[in-house]
Amino acid sequence: MIRAALVAGLLLAPLGAVAQAPEGTRLRLSEEGSVQTRPDELQATLRLELRAAAADQAQEQLNRRMAAAVAAAQAVQGVRAETTGYGSASDTARRQFVSQQSLRLRGGEAVLALVARLQADGLQLDQIGWTLSDASARTARDGATREAIRAIQARAASIAGEVGQTVGEMRELAVEVAPGAGRMMAMRASGGVSSASGPTAPTVTAEDITTTARVSAEFQLRR
């Protein structure tokens, strides 16, 4: 009977008693944070193109020479190699068949000497440039995110103070990160410049890479 009386009392309570404290103001904000990181990895893309009177001849030459290029890359410590973009076509004007494939390299400064060697072997360098390794990219992403969160918290506190309130809980938070990318140099020469000591490696300068994070949040302000 006591429990029934309590339930009845709650049902009969005025609706206005459900929310006794004022909710305050909801504040929606967006802010950005960024960090600059010195690139620590080279990325290069080379292309091998072979021509022959018959399609199978062009493909056989391409397969054999690309296999040699991949083997040369895999023999260099700290360099990762990946083939991509295999294709064949007919050049009717020259009555030839053309086969081509690309080779993507990533690694440290050893990539430069390898690129020079592959250029001397007939591969064409399409582009090369400094970028961030996976580990450095993650560190930069986390750093930019921290900067953005600190910025949005500071702005929320400033706005709350201007309207005579304080910052309560953060109700929502969304994070977007724009990964930094190094500037890639386009290279179209068919081979490297030779010297007495061997092929000359391309010169690639490095610039700091900016990684930006954007956060959006909703705060509950309190009076």
The 8 nearest C-alpha neighbors of each residue, nearest first, counted from 0:
[[1, 3, 2, 4, 5, 6, 7, 8],
 [0, 2, 4, 3, 5, 6, 7, 8],
 [3, 1, 5, 4, 0, 6, 7, 8],
 [4, 2, 0, 6, 5, 1, 7, 8],
 [3, 5, 7, 1, 2, 6, 8, 0],
 [4, 6, 8, 2, 7, 3, 9, 1],
 [7, 5, 9, 3, 8, 4, 10, 2],
 [8, 6, 4, 10, 5, 9, 3, 11],
 [7, 9, 5, 11, 6, 10, 4, 12],
 [10, 8, 12, 6, 11, 7, 5, 13],
 [11, 9, 7, 8, 12, 6, 13, 5],
 [10, 12, 8, 9, 7, 13, 6, 14],
 [13, 11, 9, 10, 8, 14, 16, 15],
 [14, 12, 15, 16, 11, 17, 10, 9],
 [15, 13, 16, 17, 12, 18, 11, 10],
 [16, 14, 13, 17, 18, 19, 12, 20],
 [15, 17, 14, 18, 19, 13, 12, 20],
 [16, 18, 15, 14, 19, 13, 12, 20],
 [19, 17, 16, 20, 15, 21, 14, 22],
 [18, 20, 16, 17, 21, 15, 22, 14],
 [21, 19, 18, 22, 23, 17, 16, 222],
 [22, 20, 23, 19, 18, 222, 221, 24],
 [21, 23, 20, 24, 221, 220, 219, 222],
 [22, 24, 221, 220, 21, 222, 25, 219],
 [25, 23, 220, 219, 26, 22, 221, 222],
 [24, 26, 219, 218, 220, 217, 27, 23],
 [25, 27, 218, 217, 24, 219, 28, 220],
 [26, 28, 217, 216, 218, 25, 29, 215],
 [29, 27, 216, 215, 217, 26, 30, 151],
 [30, 28, 215, 214, 216, 151, 213, 31],
 [29, 31, 151, 214, 213, 147, 150, 215],
 [32, 30, 213, 147, 212, 214, 33, 211],
 [31, 33, 147, 146, 143, 212, 211, 144],
 [32, 34, 211, 143, 210, 212, 209, 146],
 [35, 33, 143, 210, 209, 139, 36, 142],
 [36, 34, 209, 208, 207, 210, 37, 33],
 [35, 37, 208, 207, 38, 209, 34, 139],
 [36, 38, 207, 208, 39, 206, 35, 205],
 [39, 37, 131, 130, 129, 40, 36, 207],
 [38, 40, 131, 132, 37, 130, 107, 129],
 [41, 39, 107, 106, 130, 132, 131, 129],
 [42, 40, 129, 106, 105, 128, 107, 130],
 [41, 43, 105, 128, 104, 127, 129, 40],
 [42, 44, 127, 104, 126, 103, 128, 45],
 [45, 43, 103, 126, 125, 102, 124, 104],
 [46, 44, 124, 102, 123, 125, 101, 122],
 [45, 47, 101, 123, 122, 100, 102, 124],
 [46, 48, 122, 99, 100, 101, 123, 49],
 [49, 47, 99, 98, 46, 100, 50, 97],
 [50, 48, 98, 57, 97, 61, 99, 47],
 [49, 51, 97, 57, 96, 95, 98, 48],
 [52, 50, 57, 53, 96, 95, 56, 97],
 [51, 53, 95, 96, 54, 94, 50, 56],
 [54, 52, 56, 51, 55, 96, 57, 95],
 [55, 53, 57, 96, 56, 58, 51, 52],
 [54, 56, 58, 57, 53, 59, 51, 60],
 [55, 57, 59, 53, 54, 58, 51, 60],
 [58, 56, 51, 54, 60, 50, 55, 59],
 [57, 59, 61, 55, 60, 56, 98, 62],
 [58, 60, 56, 62, 61, 57, 55, 63],
 [61, 59, 63, 57, 58, 62, 64, 56],
 [60, 62, 58, 64, 59, 63, 65, 49],
 [63, 61, 59, 65, 60, 64, 58, 66],
 [62, 64, 66, 60, 61, 65, 59, 67],
 [63, 65, 67, 61, 66, 62, 60, 68],
 [66, 64, 68, 67, 62, 63, 61, 69],
 [65, 67, 69, 63, 64, 68, 62, 70],
 [68, 66, 64, 70, 65, 69, 71, 63],
 [67, 69, 65, 71, 70, 66, 64, 72],
 [70, 68, 72, 66, 71, 67, 73, 65],
 [71, 69, 67, 73, 72, 68, 66, 74],
 [70, 72, 68, 74, 69, 73, 67, 75],
 [73, 71, 69, 74, 70, 75, 68, 80],
 [72, 74, 70, 75, 71, 69, 80, 78],
 [73, 75, 71, 72, 70, 76, 78, 69],
 [76, 74, 73, 72, 78, 77, 71, 109],
 [77, 75, 78, 74, 73, 109, 72, 79],
 [76, 78, 106, 75, 79, 107, 109, 105],
 [79, 77, 106, 76, 105, 75, 80, 110],
 [80, 78, 105, 104, 106, 77, 81, 73],
 [79, 81, 104, 103, 72, 78, 105, 69],
 [82, 80, 103, 102, 83, 104, 79, 69],
 [83, 81, 102, 101, 103, 80, 100, 84],
 [82, 84, 101, 85, 102, 100, 81, 103],
 [83, 85, 100, 101, 86, 82, 99, 102],
 [86, 84, 100, 99, 83, 101, 87, 98],
 [85, 87, 99, 98, 84, 100, 88, 97],
 [88, 86, 98, 97, 99, 89, 96, 85],
 [89, 87, 97, 96, 98, 90, 86, 54],
 [88, 90, 96, 91, 97, 95, 87, 94],
 [91, 89, 95, 92, 93, 94, 96, 88],
 [90, 92, 94, 93, 89, 95, 96, 88],
 [93, 91, 90, 94, 95, 89, 96, 97],
 [92, 94, 95, 91, 90, 96, 89, 52],
 [95, 93, 91, 92, 90, 52, 96, 89],
 [96, 94, 52, 90, 93, 51, 89, 50],
 [95, 97, 89, 54, 51, 50, 90, 88],
 [96, 98, 50, 88, 87, 49, 89, 57],
 [99, 97, 87, 49, 86, 57, 58, 48],
 [98, 100, 48, 47, 86, 85, 49, 87],
 [99, 101, 85, 84, 47, 46, 83, 86],
 [102, 100, 46, 83, 84, 45, 82, 47],
 [101, 103, 82, 45, 44, 81, 46, 83],
 [104, 102, 44, 81, 80, 43, 82, 45],
 [105, 103, 80, 43, 42, 79, 44, 102],
 [106, 104, 42, 79, 41, 78, 43, 80],
 [105, 107, 78, 40, 41, 77, 110, 79],
 [106, 108, 40, 109, 41, 110, 77, 39],
 [107, 109, 110, 111, 106, 41, 40, 112],
 [108, 110, 107, 111, 112, 113, 106, 78],
 [109, 111, 113, 108, 112, 114, 107, 106],
 [112, 110, 114, 113, 109, 200, 108, 115],
 [111, 113, 115, 200, 114, 110, 109, 116],
 [114, 112, 110, 116, 111, 115, 117, 109],
 [113, 115, 117, 111, 116, 112, 110, 118],
 [116, 114, 200, 118, 112, 113, 117, 198],
 [115, 117, 113, 119, 114, 118, 198, 112],
 [118, 116, 120, 114, 119, 115, 122, 113],
 [119, 117, 190, 122, 115, 121, 191, 120],
 [118, 120, 116, 190, 117, 121, 191, 115],
 [121, 119, 117, 118, 122, 116, 190, 68],
 [122, 120, 118, 119, 190, 123, 117, 189],
 [123, 121, 118, 47, 46, 117, 120, 45],
 [122, 124, 189, 46, 45, 118, 125, 47],
 [125, 123, 45, 186, 126, 187, 44, 46],
 [124, 126, 186, 45, 44, 187, 185, 123],
 [127, 125, 185, 186, 184, 44, 43, 124],
 [126, 128, 43, 184, 183, 42, 44, 185],
 [129, 127, 183, 42, 41, 184, 182, 203],
 [128, 130, 41, 181, 40, 38, 205, 42],
 [129, 131, 181, 38, 40, 41, 180, 39],
 [132, 130, 38, 39, 136, 40, 135, 133],
 [131, 133, 135, 134, 40, 136, 39, 130],
 [132, 134, 136, 135, 137, 131, 138, 40],
 [135, 133, 137, 136, 132, 138, 131, 139],
 [136, 134, 138, 132, 137, 133, 131, 139],
 [137, 135, 139, 133, 134, 138, 131, 132],
 [138, 136, 140, 134, 139, 135, 141, 133],
 [137, 139, 135, 141, 140, 136, 142, 134],
 [138, 140, 142, 136, 137, 141, 135, 143],
 [141, 139, 137, 143, 138, 142, 136, 144],
 [140, 142, 144, 138, 139, 143, 137, 145],
 [141, 143, 139, 145, 144, 140, 138, 146],
 [144, 142, 33, 32, 146, 140, 212, 34],
 [143, 145, 141, 147, 212, 142, 146, 140],
 [146, 144, 142, 148, 147, 143, 149, 141],
 [145, 147, 32, 143, 149, 144, 148, 150],
 [146, 148, 32, 31, 150, 144, 145, 149],
 [149, 147, 145, 151, 150, 146, 152, 144],
 [150, 148, 152, 146, 147, 151, 153, 145],
 [149, 151, 147, 153, 148, 152, 146, 154],
 [150, 152, 154, 148, 153, 30, 149, 155],
 [153, 151, 155, 149, 154, 150, 148, 156],
 [152, 154, 156, 150, 151, 155, 149, 157],
 [155, 153, 157, 151, 156, 152, 158, 150],
 [154, 156, 152, 158, 157, 153, 159, 151],
 [155, 157, 159, 153, 154, 158, 166, 160],
 [158, 156, 154, 160, 155, 159, 153, 161],
 [159, 157, 161, 155, 160, 156, 154, 162],
 [158, 160, 164, 156, 165, 162, 161, 157],
 [161, 159, 163, 157, 158, 162, 164, 156],
 [160, 162, 158, 159, 163, 157, 164, 156],
 [163, 161, 159, 160, 164, 158, 165, 157],
 [162, 164, 160, 161, 159, 222, 165, 158],
 [163, 165, 222, 159, 221, 160, 162, 220],
 [166, 164, 221, 159, 220, 167, 160, 222],
 [167, 165, 220, 156, 221, 159, 219, 168],
 [168, 166, 219, 220, 221, 165, 218, 169],
 [167, 169, 219, 218, 170, 166, 220, 217],
 [170, 168, 218, 171, 217, 219, 167, 216],
 [169, 171, 217, 218, 168, 219, 172, 216],
 [172, 170, 217, 216, 169, 173, 218, 215],
 [171, 173, 216, 215, 174, 217, 214, 170],
 [174, 172, 215, 214, 216, 171, 175, 213],
 [175, 173, 214, 213, 215, 176, 172, 212],
 [176, 174, 213, 212, 214, 177, 173, 144],
 [177, 175, 212, 211, 178, 213, 174, 140],
 [176, 178, 211, 212, 210, 179, 175, 213],
 [179, 177, 210, 176, 180, 211, 140, 136],
 [178, 180, 210, 209, 208, 177, 181, 211],
 [181, 179, 130, 208, 178, 182, 131, 209],
 [180, 182, 130, 129, 208, 183, 128, 179],
 [181, 183, 128, 180, 184, 129, 130, 206],
 [184, 182, 128, 127, 126, 181, 185, 129],
 [185, 183, 127, 126, 128, 186, 182, 203],
 [184, 186, 126, 125, 183, 187, 127, 124],
 [187, 185, 125, 126, 124, 188, 184, 127],
 [186, 188, 125, 124, 189, 123, 185, 126],
 [189, 187, 190, 186, 123, 124, 191, 125],
 [188, 190, 123, 187, 121, 122, 118, 124],
 [191, 189, 118, 119, 188, 121, 123, 192],
 [190, 192, 118, 115, 119, 198, 199, 193],
 [193, 191, 199, 198, 190, 194, 200, 119],
 [194, 192, 198, 199, 197, 191, 195, 119],
 [193, 195, 197, 196, 198, 199, 192, 191],
 [194, 196, 197, 193, 198, 199, 192, 191],
 [195, 197, 194, 198, 193, 199, 192, 200],
 [196, 198, 194, 195, 193, 199, 116, 115],
 [199, 197, 193, 115, 194, 192, 191, 116],
 [198, 200, 192, 193, 115, 191, 194, 197],
 [199, 201, 115, 112, 111, 198, 202, 114],
 [202, 200, 203, 111, 199, 115, 191, 114],
 [203, 201, 200, 204, 111, 199, 127, 128],
 [202, 204, 201, 128, 205, 127, 129, 184],
 [203, 205, 202, 206, 129, 128, 182, 184],
 [206, 204, 129, 203, 38, 207, 37, 128],
 [207, 205, 208, 37, 204, 38, 181, 129],
 [206, 208, 37, 36, 35, 38, 209, 205],
 [207, 209, 36, 35, 179, 181, 37, 206],
 [210, 208, 35, 179, 34, 211, 36, 33],
 [209, 211, 179, 178, 33, 34, 177, 139],
 [212, 210, 33, 177, 143, 32, 176, 209],
 [213, 211, 176, 144, 143, 32, 31, 175],
 [214, 212, 31, 175, 30, 174, 176, 147],
 [213, 215, 174, 173, 30, 29, 147, 31],
 [216, 214, 29, 173, 28, 172, 174, 30],
 [217, 215, 172, 171, 28, 27, 173, 218],
 [216, 218, 27, 171, 170, 26, 169, 28],
 [219, 217, 169, 26, 170, 25, 168, 220],
 [218, 220, 25, 167, 168, 24, 166, 169],
 [219, 221, 166, 24, 167, 23, 165, 25],
 [222, 220, 23, 165, 164, 167, 166, 219],
 [221, 164, 23, 165, 220, 163, 21, 22]]
